[in-house]
Amino acid sequence: MAEKHVYRFGFDANGNNVTEVAGESVAEAKWITGGKGANLAEMANIGLPVPPGFTITCQTCVAYSSAGNVWPEGVLDEIDEYRKDLEERMGKKLGDSEDPLLVSVRSGAPFSMPGMMDTVLNLGLNDDSVQGLIKQTENPRFAYDSYRRFVQMFSDVVMGVSGQLFEDAIAAKKAEKGVKLDTELDADDLKDLVATFKQIFADNVDAEKYPEVLVDGKIEFPHDPLVQLRLAEQAVFGSWNTDRAILYRKQNKIPDELGTAVNVQVMAFGNKGNTSATGVAFTRNPADGTNERYGDFLVNAQGEDVVAGIRNTEPIADLPKVPGLEEAGKELFHVFEILEDHYADMMDLEFTIEQGKLWMLQTRVGKRTALSALKVAIQMYEEGRISKEEAVMRVAPEQLDQLLHPQFDPKADYEVIAKGLNASPGAAVGAVVFSSADAEAYAEAGKPCILVRWETTPDDLHGMVAAEGILTSHGGKTSHAAVIARGMGAPCVCGVDALQIDAVNKVCTVAGTDITLHEGDVISIDGTTGDVILGEVKLVRPELGGDLQTILEWADEVRTDAERGRVIGVRANADNPADAQLSKDNGASGIGLCRTEHMFLGERKQLIQNFILADDEAVKADAVEKLGAAQKGDFLEMFKAMDGMPVIVRLLDPPLHEFLEDPRDLDVEIAKEEAAGKDVSEKKALLAKLDSFQEANPMLGLRGCRLGLVYPELNVMQVKAIASATAELQKQGLNPKPEIMIPLVAFEEELALVREVVEENIKAVADEYGVELDIPVGTMIEIPRAAITSEDIAKHADFFSFGTNDLTQMGLGFSRDDVEAAFMPLYLDKKIVKTNPFATLDKGVAKLVQMGVEGGHKGNPDIVCGVCGETGGDPESIHMYYDLGLDYVSCSPYRVPIARLAAAQAKIESNGGAKKVEK
């Protein structure tokens, strides 16, 4: 059977549903007809009022793009058949001068990408069909308003003509007529604008790029609706590869190879007068999860007016109160219930009311903040719609970052200078910038900034990503700025009417005050309350609690339930008592990595320097003794904070030169003193010593277990400190559980020799204190050879901890410090790698981990395997680690909640998916 490229949805001429479904479920169909097409078909099938249309598949987009923007053979004929079918179903034809069919052309990828791709409305209008529209509606103003909108949108979206040229023309016409609002322009004014817009089109379209619009050697706005349709379809496919869409996919880890579908749908008009309207709504509050009708609408408008923030909107709750829209408003609220019952989720929807008749244009699972995601998941569970496991799966781990990021300090005293809509929660402080380019420049310079705009557009995405927060003077809670900010987890305040922004001159005044903001002035915004504050407000990190704590407890239930599948733990990387306590507070079940080298900084740096540089053995011994006492104190506090929980202490790992001063600085100092005639003999001797510790490739030199073999007194000092701290706490009635990790092992003989020294000293301390000490000894697998020979190494190890930072460096031959700046962005751009391998586990490195785990269990069936590299806190990597058989992941204390949720989701997905509610 030939591949199907087009699917229809909606009713036929007799009112029968003739929807063609691309899969057995919406989840399956979205990969073919995109999320929008799949949900339009689904709404049609459950009896909701959906304007008929057809969908061109995502696979067609991929084939078209892959062939250099050439349509696959036979596809144009197939599309034409469905176009004729739609005309037959509606009893109208595109371009007809008596009763024209008008359509919208919209994108729709498998994943929601709000505002990232392109839409064209009112397609099919020309100088002939606009007369037919006037005949049918007896409303010339409506007809020419629709026509000028189409010319403007088609020119901007399809042909790349700057939208500002058209806005300037509208402003000029309003000034000429002495009016302030678009709605005050009459039919003749709008007819004039159509002619003006066509001239703008002719003056700005590239004839070589678009030969289809050449007529007798001159550029003309396309009269033929079939040419309009073809160009619009191609523009939607092309929008998949715009810079803003690529950036959005990168930010949200959406694969580039999916493509987008094209939805061609009969127009429903919200601009037919005061009994018509258009809006965007959510079945619950996407900002905080409150179970309320949430969204915006405009009377006598088209959908783009709402999301573009061109006119300030009205709250959706007021829709049934508007004269002429009462019944449609009540019907819409009933549709909210139908959609939630059907999808068992909070839904986002677009609608149009045409002269009192409700039409549903789109629905999808609603984008929401972390706060909302948690609350809605719990509500849905309590309402009996979903199971606990489904609730756990409803919250994206990356979203938790929003809740763990700073808020205004409740104790802070500040004065609010302006107030807007609380569009996306969270607080941000930064310098005012008025363009996305400036936001990027500030971010690159390490300066926090707030992007201040009249309203954002899809082209502002790069600036929104760079900024700490977004502030706009126009737009509602479903405007572009609000939707994108919520998706990114960025604080956002919209619709601050008091702000009078002059972006060209980089200045903003606050109406009703004498306050003027210039670029670089610091402001604070609170996206939870809508407050704008002049100056810096202190930010604090929130504590776990409420809905977040509930979801994490449910996640822990899943993670630790042996009957549901293999248990996976979550530990933290912590080097001091404060971080250990934070790890515990955030739900860590232990410390997976305590880096002892971090304990040698500050005042203790001199001690380790004395050990390294002194020729006198007595000085060395004294330094070691003092370091041991200091380390013991550290371990007493660490083990006390984590009482009853495992704490893996890694013996000294980095090259010794990292504890020494830079010899080049000393070299400069010597040169200056020599020039001044001073005696520099001692400093030259010191320089020679410092130089003797420099290595050509220190990360592959004298470090890790090799240090303990060359300088055994260092290992002895550290092991005694660990063991004596453990013994003292045991005598106090506590239950410390340290584990000793030997770093950078390549040969089993290395581990055997160092382990022998470790165990001798543990026994000596146990005998000294008269206690029994059971301290497991393991190693970090961070060299490829260790992973390959893990069966042999495991005979001498109680546990393996995979150090994926070094394992990635050595496995890929990448020096992290060099490649991330030198060529990693290029590799990502050219798709040589899909993700940064230092942030998300590389599949090749994953095979090394797999070899390590499998070999480890062969050599020691009781071995415990975990990971302590940076990828231990990455949700995508955590899923891989679960499938690779790891017993725990360990990450930054701040990412522990994210790892708890991600580990539970990995377990659910790897064991057959979430259990459903029995209905």
N, C-alpha and C positions, 0 to 999 in steps of 0.2 A: 504494500500500500504506500502510495506517495506521501511524503511528509506534508502535514497540514500546517498552513501558515496563518490562517485567519479563522476566527471563531465569532459567531454572532451572539447577541444577548438581547433580551426584551421581547416584546409582543409583536405579532404580525397584524395585518390589516383587519383581522377578525377579533383581535384582542386575545389571541392564544399565545401562551408563552412558548417561544421557539428557541430558547437559549441553548447553545451548545457548550457543554462543560469540558474543560481541558484535562481534568483529572478527577479522581474519586473524592477529593476533598479540596477545600480552599488551599490548605497547606501544600498539596501536590500541584494544584492548578497554577499557583503563583509563579512557579518556576517556568511556566510556559507562557501564560498570558499576563504575567506580572501581578502585583498585588491589587492594583486598581481594577484590571480586567477580571481577575478571579472574583473579587468582591462584588463588582457590578453584576456578574452572572449569578452569584450567590443571592444577592438581594432580589434579583428578578425571580429566582426560583422559590423564594419564600414569600413572594407576593407583594413586595414593596413596589411603589411607583418609580420605575427607572426608565428614563428616556432611552429608546432603542438605539442600538449601534452595533459595531463590530470591533474586534481587537486583532491587531497584527502581532505575532508572537515575538518574544524576546530572542528566540533563536534566529528569526529573520534579521533582527538588528545585528546580531553577531556576524551572520553570514554577509550582510551588506557592508559592515565596517571592515571585515577581514578581506573583502574583495576590493578594497579601495573605493568604498562608497558606490558600488555597483549592485543593482538588484539581482538576486538569484533568478535563474531561468524559470519562467512561468509564474513567478510571484505577482507581478503586476497584473496579469490576467486574472489571477485568483482574487486579488483585491478589488478589481473592477467588477467581478461577479457579485461580490458582497456589497459593493456600493450600489449596484443596480437592485439587489435584493432589498437593501434598506430603503431605496426610493419607492420600491413596490409596496413594502410594508407600510410606509407613511403616506402613500398616494401623492407624493410630491417629488419634484426633481430639483437637483442643484442648478442654480442659475435661472430657474423659470421666471418669466416676467409676470405671471399671473398669481402663482402661489408657491414661492420658492422653498425648497428644503435648505435649511441652514444647519451646520454642524460645528461641533468643537473638536479639536484635535489635541489630545493630551498624552503625556508620557505616563508610564507606569511600570517601574522596575519591580523585581521580586521583593526587594526590601524598600521600605518607605524612605524616600529622600526628599523631604518637604522643601520646596523652593529651589531645588537644585537643577531641575530640568524644565522643559518648555511646554507651554500651553498656548493654543490659538483659539479664540472664540469667534463666532459669527461667520465662519468660513462659508463661502458661497455667495456672498454679496458682491454685486457689481452695479453698474449704472442701470441695467435692466431689472435685475432681481429686486433692487431697492424699491422700484415702483410697484412690484408685486407685493412686497411687504407692506407698503402703504395701503394698497387696495385691501389687503386682508385685515389689517389692523385699524384702518382709518386713523392712523396716528403718525403723521409725517415726522414729528419730532423724535419719536421712538425709533423710526426707521433710520433716520440720518444719524442719530446717536449710536445705533448699532453699527452703522456703516463706518463712521469715523473711528470707532473703537477697533473695528476689524482692520482697517488700513494701518492704524497705529501699531497694533499688536503684531500683525503680519510683518510689517516693515522692521520692527524691533527684533522679534523672536526669530523670524525665518531668514530675513535678509541682513540682519546685523546693523541696521541704521540706529543711531543713538536715540533712545527714548526721550532724552531731554529736548531734542529739537521739536518734538511734538508738544511736549509740556509748555515749551516757550511759546509755541503758536497758540495754544489754548489761552495762556496767560495774556498774550497780546490781544486776542479776540475779546476776552473779558474786559480788559482795560479799554478797548475801543467802545464796548457797549456800556461801560460804567457799572459792571456787576462784579460780585465777588465769587459766586458759586457757579460750578459747571451747570447745575440744574436750572440756572437762570438764563441760559442761552436758549434761544428758540430754534425752530426747525431750519429757518433760513441761515442762522448763524452756523448751525452744525453742517448744513449743506456746503457753506463756504469753507468750513474746516476740512471737509472731505477733499475738496479741490486743493486746498493748501497742503494737506497731508500727501496727496498724490505727487505734488510738485517736490516736496521734500524727498519722497521716495525716488523720483526721477533724478534728483540732483545728487543723491548719495549712494545709489546702488552701483556695484561694480559689474559692468556689462560682460566682462570676460569671465567672471565667476558665475554669473547667472544669465546665460544667453537666452534662456526661456522667456525673459521679460523684454526682449528686443522686438520692436515693431517698426518696420521700415527704417531700421538703423537707429531708432530712438528708444530710450528706456521708458516703458510705461508700466503702471501698476497692472498686474495680470487680470484680464477680464474673464478668461476661461476658468470656471470653478474647478475643472479637473486639473489644470496646471496649479491652481492654488492648493488643491488637496495634495498633489504629489510633492510639491515643495515643502508643505507643512509636515508631511510624514517624514520626509528626509531630514528636516530640521529637528524633529523629535529624536530620531535615531542619532543625529549628530550631537544632540545635547548630552548624550551619555558620555561623550569624550571631551566636554568642556573642562576648563581648568577647575571651575568651582565644583563640578560633579566628581572629578578625580580626587580633589582634596577632601570632599565629604566622604567618599568611599575610604580613603586612607585613614581619616579620623575615626571612622566607624567600622573598620576592618571588613568592608564589603568587597568581595572579589570583583576584579575588573572584567572578567570574562562572562558575566551573566547577561549583559545587555538590558535594554528596556523594551517594553511593548509600546505600541501606539494604539490609543483608543479613539475611535471616530464615533461620535455620539450626537444624536439629534439635540439641537439647542433647546434649552428651556430658558425663558427670558425673565430676569428679575427686574428689568428696567422698563416695564410696561405701565408705569404709573404707581399710584399709592396703594394698589391692591397687589403689588408685586414686590418681591424682596429676595435677597440672597444672603447666605450666611455660612459660617463654619462653626461647628459645635462639638463638644465632647459630652459623653453621657455622664461623666463625673469630672471633678475638678482635676486637671492634669498637673497643677502646681502643688496641691497639698492633699489630694485624694478625697476631699469632702464629697459626699454623695449628693450632688446638686447639679442642676442643668448649667452648663458652663459654655460660654462662647459669645460670638458677636454676630450681628446682622445689620444690614442696611436696607432701608426701603428705597425702591426705585433705583436699583444698582445692579451691576454684574459682579460676579465672584471675585475678580481680580481687584476690585475696589476695596474689598474687605481685607485680603491678605497683604495688599500693597500699602495699607495705612494711609491712603490718599484722603479718605474722609474718616472722621472719628465715628466709631461704631456705637451701636446700642447693645446692652446686655441681652443675651438670648432669653433670659427669664421674663423679659418684658414683651416678647413677641406676641403672646396671646392677648395682650392688652391693646394692640394696635388696631384701630378701626379698619375693617376689611380683611384683616389677617387672623382674626380670632380662631376660626375653625382650622385653618392650616397650621396655626401654632399648636393647638391641642393635638392635632394629628401627628405633628412632628414629635411631641413629647411621648406619644404612644409608640412611635417608631423607635425612640430611645429604648424603651422597655423591650420591644421585639428584638432589637439588635443585641442587647445585653443577654437576654434569655438564649438567643441563638449562639452567640460567640462565647458566652461566659467570660466576658472581659470588658474593660472600659474601651469604648469605641470613639473614634474620631470620624466626623462625617461632614460632608458638604451638601447643601441643599439649595434649591431655588423655588420660590413661589411665584408662579405666573398667573396673574389675575385670579388669585385665591386658590389655585391648584398646586399642591405640593409635589415636587419632584426630587428624588434622591440621586445625587450626582456621584457620590463616592462614599465609601466607608472603609475603615481599616482599623486595626488595633492601634489605639492612640499612643502617641509619644507622650512620655510623662517624666517628671522628675523622680529622683530616688525617693523623696518623701511621699509622693503620690503612689509610686509603684508599691512601696511597702504597705501603705494604708489600703489601697485597692485590693491587693493580694489577700490581706487579712479579712477585709470585708467580704470578698467573694467566697472565702472559705467559710466564714461565719454564716453567710447566706445559703450555704449548701450547694453553691455552684461548682466549686472546685475542691480537690483534696489538698491536704497539707503539702504533699510532694509537688503538686501543680503550683501551689502558692510559692514554694521555694524556687521553682523554675521561672516564675513570673518576674523576678527581680534580677536585672543584669548586674553581675558583680562589680563591673566598672562604675556603675551608677553610685555605689556606696561611697565613692570618693567625694561626691557632693555633700553627703551628710558628715563626712569626716573632715571636711574643709572648714576654714574659719567662719565665724559669725561675729556680729558686733558683741563686744563685751557688755553684758547686762549692767555693769557698774559704770560704764562710760557716760559722760555728760556731754550732750551735743545738741545743736540747734538745727532743725530741719529747714532748709531754704526753699525746697520745692517738693511736690509729691506727685507721683504718677501711679500707674497700674503695677501691681506686684506680679510681674510676668514670669519670672524664674527665680526661685529662692536662693538664698546665700548672700553673703556680704563681700564687697570688694573695695579696695582702696587703690587709687592710682592717679597718675597725671592725666589731665584732659587732653585727648587728641581728637581731631575732627575728620580724619580719613583713615582708611584701612592701611594705606601705605605707611602713614606715620605710626600707626599701632604696631606694625611689623618692625619698623625701625626702632621704636622704643623697646620692644621685646628683645630684639637682637642685642641692644645695648644693656640689657638686664634691668630696664626700668619698668616697673609696673604701670599700666595705663588703663584708662576707661575710655572706650570708644563712644563718642558723643555724636549722634547723627539725627537728622530730621526723621529719617526712617532708613533701615538697612535694606539692601537688595541682595540677591544671590551673589553678586560680584563682591560683596563685602565679607564673604566667608573667611578669607585669609586674615583679615583684620579682626574679626570676631574671635577666631582661634587664638590670635596673639594677645588680645586684651584680657584683662582680669575680669571685666564686666562690660555690659552694654547699657547705654542710656539713650532713649529716643524721645523726641518731643511729640511725635505722632504715632498712630497705630494702636491697635487694641491687643487683647490677650491672645489673639490668634494671628497677629501680624507676623511678618517674616522674622523680625528680631526675636519675638517671644518664642515662636516655635523652634527656631534653630538654637537659641540659648538654652531652652529646656532640654533639648536633645543632647547638647554638649555639657550640660551641668554648669553653665556659666550664669552668674547672677545677672539679672536684667530688670530694668525699670523702663516701662514704655508709656507713651502718651502723656508726657509731662508738658502740658500746655503752656506752662509759665516760661519754658525755655524758648528763647528767640535766638536761633542759631544762624550764624553767618559763617558757613564752612570755608568760604573762599578766603576770608580775612582771619580765620581761625579765632573767632571770638563768639561769646554767647552771653546774653544778658538774661536776667531772671526778672520777669515782669512783676511789678509791685514792689520791687526792692531796688537798691542802688548797686546790687552785686553784678559784676562783670567777670566772666571766666575767660581766661586766655589759655592757649595751648601751654601745657606744662604745669598749670595750677592743679593742686591736689584736691580731689573730692573723694567722698565715700558714698557708696550706694548700698541699699538693702533691698534685694529683690524679693524678700519675704513680706515686707511692709510697703514697698514703693517709695521709701524715703530717700531723699538726696541731701547730702550734708557737705558743707564747705569745710575743707581740711581733712585731716586724718583721724579716723575713729579707730581705737584699739580693737584688734580682732582676737578672738579666742577660739580654741578648738573645742567643739562640742563633745560631750561624753555619750557613750552608748546608753541607750535606754528606749523605752516606749516600743513603737512598732519595729524599729530596727532590732532591738533585743529579742522581740518575739520571733521574727523571721530567722535570726541567727540561732536561736534555741531550736527551732524546727529543723534548721539545716544540720545542727549538731546531732539531733536525734537520728537523722538519716545517716550521717557520716559514721556514727558509732554503733549502728544497728548491724550486728554480724549476720542476722537472718536476711537482711536486705542485700547483702553482698560484702565484699572485703572492706574492712574498716580502714579509714585513712585519717591520720592525725594532722594537726596544724601546730607548728612551733614557730618561734620567732628568732631572729638574729639580734642579739643584744649584748653589749659589751660593758654595761655599767648597771648598778642597781636601779637607777631611775628608768632606764629602758626596759629592764626586766619587769619592773612593776607595771609599766605601761603595757607590756606584752601580756601580762597576766590579766590586767583590767580589760584588755581587748579580746580575751578568750583564748589565748595561746595555751597549749597543753604542756609546754616546756620550752626550753631554749635549744634550738637546733644548731646554733653557732655562736660561741663567745670568742671573739678575736682578742687574744691576750696582748698582741702588739699595741692595741689601742690603749692599753693600761700603762704603756711606757712613755707616754707623751707628757707635756707640761714639765713640772719640776723633776720628774723621774727621768727625763731624757738625759740629764747630766749623768745619772748613775749608769745607764746603759752605754753612754759614750765613754765613761771611765773604764768600763769592762772591755770595750772594744779596743781602746787606744792605749791603755796603760801597759807599760813594760814590766812594772812591778807586780808580782803575783799577789802580794798582800793587798794592793789597791784593787786588783781584780776581785779577789775573794771578798773584800769589804763591800764592793759594789753589788756582787751577787747576793750577799747576805741581806743588804738593805732592800734590794729588789724583791727578794723572797718574802721579807716581812710585809712590804707594801702589797704584794700580790695576795698574800694570805688575807690581809684586811679586805681586799676587793672581793675575794671569793667568799669570805664570811657573809658579806652583805648580799652578794648575788644569790648564794645558796639559801640564805634566810628568806629573801624575797620570793624565791621559787620553791619553797619548802614542799617536799613531796612530789615534785615534778623533775623530770630529767633536765640536766644542764650539760650540754656538750661543750667542753672547753678545748679549743684548738691550741696546741703548743705553738710556740713562736714560728711564724711562717716567712715574713718578708726578708729580703736581703739586708744585711747589717748596715749597708751604706745609707739606707733610708733613715737611720737614726742619727746620721752624722751631718755636719754642716756641708754646704755646697763648696767643694774645693775651689771652684772658679771665683766665688766671692772672696775667699781667702787670698787667691792669686792676685786679684785686683788690689786688695788691701796691702799685700807685700810690695807690689809695684809702687804704690803711692809712698809707702814708708821708706823704701829704698831711695826713691827720688829725693826724699827729705833728709837723707843721710842717716837714718835710724838703723839700729842693729835688728836684723830680721832673721837671724839664724834659727831661733827657736820656732818661729812661724814657718820657716822653710822646712824644718824637720817635720812639723805637724802636717804641712801640705803633702810631703812625701808619703806620710802614713795614710792620709785621707785618699790620696791617689791610689794607694795600694789596695784599697777596698772597692775601687771602681771596677765595674765589670762591663764587658762589651755588650752582653745581653743579660742583665741582672735577673730578669724574670725566669730565665732558664739556667741560672747559675747557683751560687751558694745560698740556698733558701730551703724552707720546708724541713723535711726530715734530715736533710743533709746538714743543716745547722746543728742539729742535735748529735749527729755523728762526729762532726768536726769540733764542736764545743759542747761536750756532754754535760758540763756543769750547768748549762742553761736549762736543759731538760730536767736535770735533777732538782734544780731550784724550783721550777714550775710545778713538778709533780709533788714535791714535798709541801708546797704551799696549798695545792688543791687537797691533798690527803689530810693535812693537819687541820685545815678549815673544816673539812668533813668530820673529822674525829671530834673536834671541839663542839660542833653543833649537835652531833649524836649524843654527847655527854650532857647537853642542855635539854635533851628530850625531843629534839627536832629530827626530821627525816630527810636530810640532804641526799640528792641523787645525781652526783656528778658523773660524767663520762669523759674520758680523755681521748682526743682525736689527734692522730699523728698525720701531719699534712704532707702533700706532694710526694707520695710513695710511687715509685716506678717498678721496684723489684721486691719480691716477697722477702728476700734476705734483709733489705732495709727495715721493713716492718718488724721482722723477727728480732733483729738486734735492738731496735729502739724499744720494742715492747718488753724485752727482757729487763732493760734498765728501768722502765716505768714500773713494772711489777715488783722489782727488788725494792724500790723506794716506797711504794705503797705498803708493802709488808713491813718495812722498817718503821714507818710512821704508825701503823696499826699496833705493832709490838710496843712502841714507845708510849702510846696512849692507852693500851690495853683494851682495844676495841676490835671488832671485825669490820673490815672495809671491803665492800664489794663494788669496785669501780670498773665498769666495762671499758675496754680499750678497743678503739676502732681506727679507721683511717678515712681520709678524704680521697675519693676517686676523682682526680682532675687531670691525669695524664692518660692519653689514649692507650699506652701500653698497659697501664693498670687495669683499664676496662677490659682489654683483650685477655689479660692473664688473671682475671678476677678470681677464677676458681682456686688458683694457687695462693693468692693473697688472702682470700677469705679464711684460709686455714689458721691465720694468725689474727683474725679480726672478729670482734663481737658485733660490729656494725660498719656499714658503709654510708658515707655521706657524699653525695655527688656534688662537687664544686663546679657548677656548669660555667662559671665565668672563665676559669682557666681551661676547662675542658673544651669550651668553644674556641678560645684563642688558639689552643694547640691543635684542635681537630680541624679548624679551618685555615690555620696559618695566618690568622689575623691578630695584629696588635691592636687591642681595643682603643687605646689612647690615640692611635694614629688613624685607623681606618674610619672611625665614626666621623671625623672631620674631613678626611682626605677623599674618600670615595663612596662611603656608605649611602649618602643621598643619591649619588649617580646610580648605584646598584639597585636601589629601591625604585628610582624613576624608570630605569630600563627593564625593571622586573626580573633582574638577575636573581634577586632574592625578594620574596613576598613581604617579609617582615624583617626588622632588625634582629639578627640572631642573638644579640646580647639582651634583648628584651623579651623575645619569644623563642622557645626552644627550637633549634634547627633540626630538621628531620634526620640529617646525617649524624648530628651529635646525639639525637634520640636513640639511634641504633647503637652508639657506644654505651649509652645508659642501659639499654636493653641487654647488651652483652654483659655489662657489669652486674646487673641484677640476676640474670640467669646463671652466670658463672659463680657469683657469690653464694647463691643457694645450693649450688652443687658442692662447693667447697665447705660450706657451713650451713646446713639446713635451717638453723635457728637464727641466722644473721638478720639484723634489722637494716632496712635500706631507706634512706631519705635523701632529700636534696636541700642544699642551703645556698645555692647560687641565686642571683637576682631574679631568674625566671621562676623561682619558687613562689613568687607572689603574683605571677601573670596568669589570669584565668585560662587562656588557651593552653598554656604550658601545663597547668595543673591537670587539665583533662588528659594530656598526653602522659603525665607522670602516673596518674591513676591506672591508665591502661598498661603502662610499663611495669606495674606491680610494686610501686613504692609504698612504703608504710606511712610516710609522713612527708609534708613539705614544710620548709622553713623560710620565712621572709621577714621583711622590715616590720617592726611592731605596728606601724601605721597601716600596713596592708593585711594584718591578721584577719580583721572582719571580712575583707574581700576574699581572702583565701578560704576562710570557713565556708562561705557561701559557694564559691567556685568548686571546692572539693565535694560538697554535697551534690551539686549539679552534675559534676563529672560522674559520680557514683550512680546517680539516677539514670543518666543517659547511657551509661555502660552496662546497666542491668535492666534493659528493656523499656526504659522511659518511665515517666511519672505514672503512678497508680491513679486511675480515674475515680470520680465519684460514681457510685452505683445509683442509677436513676430508675 
